[in-house]
Amino acid sequence: MNISIEYCIEWNYEPRALSLRSSLNSKFGILAEMRPSSGGVFEVTLNGNLIFSKKQLGKFPKDGEVVTFIENLLKVM
């Protein structure tokens, strides 16, 4: 499983990205790739597929939202 978190450094989204990375590591035992970016983005990809986009949804993920989404995906795979 390959997870990447792209986050805006201009708006200091790094703490949110690190928190999500920690949650993913605790749950799945993997370290997500951190990808500094700009433009207000907070994007999460799983195996190259976009699974969360702040840019598209206009919001950050709620606590546990990305973890639950990945758990649900793994159930159907």
Buried (B, 14 or more C-beta within 10 A) or exposed (E): EEBBBBBBEEEEBBEBBBEBBEBBEEBBEEEBEBEEBEEEBBBBBBEEEEBBBBEEEEEEBEEEBBBEBBEEBEEEE
